[in-house]
Amino acid sequence: MQKKNSDYLRDELKGRPQIIAPDNGERIGIHNSNVLLKITSAMTNDQFGVYQIELAPHSMGADLHYHRFMEELFIVVSGNLTVTAKDAQHTAMPGTMVHIPKFTVHGFKNDTDSPVKVLLFFNPSMGREGFFKGLKQVLEEKPFDQSRFEQLYNKYDSVPYKVKD
């Protein structure tokens, strides 16, 4: 039997670019806002994920929380996003990037009269699409079940943070 020789000095070029048009991706409607799954965990082998968040006027994105295992990056595309970093609020205008390292308390919302569009990156993604799909399901259940909401947060590395008085 003849052994196949491997060439350890050459790269195997087998990847292909994935082009995602502006409105392409799975859309998840959550109340009057939307999440568009642009680059998913499956596409990157859980290395990162990119999601377009469209927040309606006067709507919450996420209350204060932090992540143990992932970092987050917001890029504001349009509108003004209010980002809370533990005890300080910041207005992120179009073009602004907000990097959230692990163990950083943060939240975000749209408290303006206009819609806000944000690209949201998670690294690693850790199947983050399941969080958005689960969030839709949990928030639509009647009556609302806080324990299921907390289970969802726990599963997807979101730890709620309560401000101490």
N, C-alpha and C positions, 0 to 999 in steps of 0.2 A: 504494500500500500504506500502510495506516494503522498508525502506531506505537502500541504499547500504552504508556500512561503508567504509570510506577511511582510508588508513594508511599513515598519513602524515610523518611518520618517515622512510619510505622506498622509495628508488629511483626506478623509473620505467625504467628498462634497455631495451631500444628498438632500440638503434643505432646499426649500422653495419659499420665496416671499409670499406673504398673505396680504392682499390689498383689501382693506375694509373701507367702503365708501361711507360718506358722512352719515347717512341714515340707515346703514346696514347694522345688523346685530339683533339679537333677541330683545324685544321690548317688554319690560315688566312695569305695569301701571300700579302704583301704590298710592292710594287715595287720589289726589289731583296732581301727583308728580310722576315722573318716569325714570326708570333705570334702563339704559341700553347697554347690553353686554357686548363690548367691542372686541377685546382680546381676552379669551377665557383661559382658565387654568389648563384645560385640555390642550389648547393650542401651544402652551409654553411649558408643558410638563410641570405645572405648579410653580414655575419660576417667578411669574408675575401675572397680574391681570389688569386690564384697563376697562373702565366702565364710565359711561357718560351719564351724569346725573342731571336731570332737569327738574328743578324745584319751582313749584308754583309760587306766586306771591304769598307772603306771610305763611310759609310752611317750614316745619322742622325737618332737618336732614337727619341729625342724630343728637341725642342728649349727651352730656359728658360721659366719656368712657376712655379706656385705653386698651392697647394691644400688647400682649406679652411676646408674641413671636413674629409680628409683621410690622413693616413700616408703611406709611401712607403718604401719598403725594397728591395734592389738589392743584389743578391748573384751571383757573377761572377763564372760561371762554367768553361769556357774556353775563351782564348783570353784576351786582355787588353781593358777594357772599360774606355773611358774618361768621367768623371763626372764633370760637372761644377756646383759649388755652388756659385751662384750670380757672384762673380768676381774672383774666384780662380778655377783652374783646377786641378783635381786629376786623376792619373792613377790607376784604380782598377784591380789588377791581379787576376788570379784564386784563389778562396777561400776567396776573400775580400767581406765583407758585408758593404753596405752603407745604413744607416738609414736616411730617409728624414721625419722629423716631419712636421706637418701641418704648413702652412705659411712659408715654407723654399723654397726660389728660387733655382731651379735646372734645369739641362738639362743633356742629355747624348748622346754619339755618339761613333761610331767606326771609329777612324781616322788612323787605321793600315792597313796593307796589308793582314791580316788574318781575318777570321770570328770571331765573339764574340758571346758567348752563356751566357745568364743571366736568372736566375729565379727572377721574379718580383712579390712581394707580395703587395697587397693593403688591408688596414684595416681602416674602413670597405670597402667592395668591391664596393658597390653602383652600381651594374650592370655594372661593368667595361667592360665586354665583348662587350656591345653595343658600347662603345667607339672604340674598335679595329675594329669592323665590320663597323661602320660608317666612321672611318678613311680610311679604304680601299675604300669605296664607294666614299667619297669626293675627295680623291687624284686621283682616276681614272676618274673623270668627266672632260670632255673637253668642254669648257675651265674651268680652275680651278676657283672656286668661293670662294674667301676669306671670304665672309660673312657666307657661309655654314660651313666653317672650324671653324670660331669663334663660331657659334651656337653649333657645336659639342663640342668644348672645354668647353663652358659655361654649357651645359647640364651635362657633366661628371666631374664637379669640377676641371677643369684645367684652371687656370687663366694665360694668357700669360703675360710675364714680359719683358718690354723694358729697356735696359740699358740706364741710363741717361748719356748724354755727359758731 
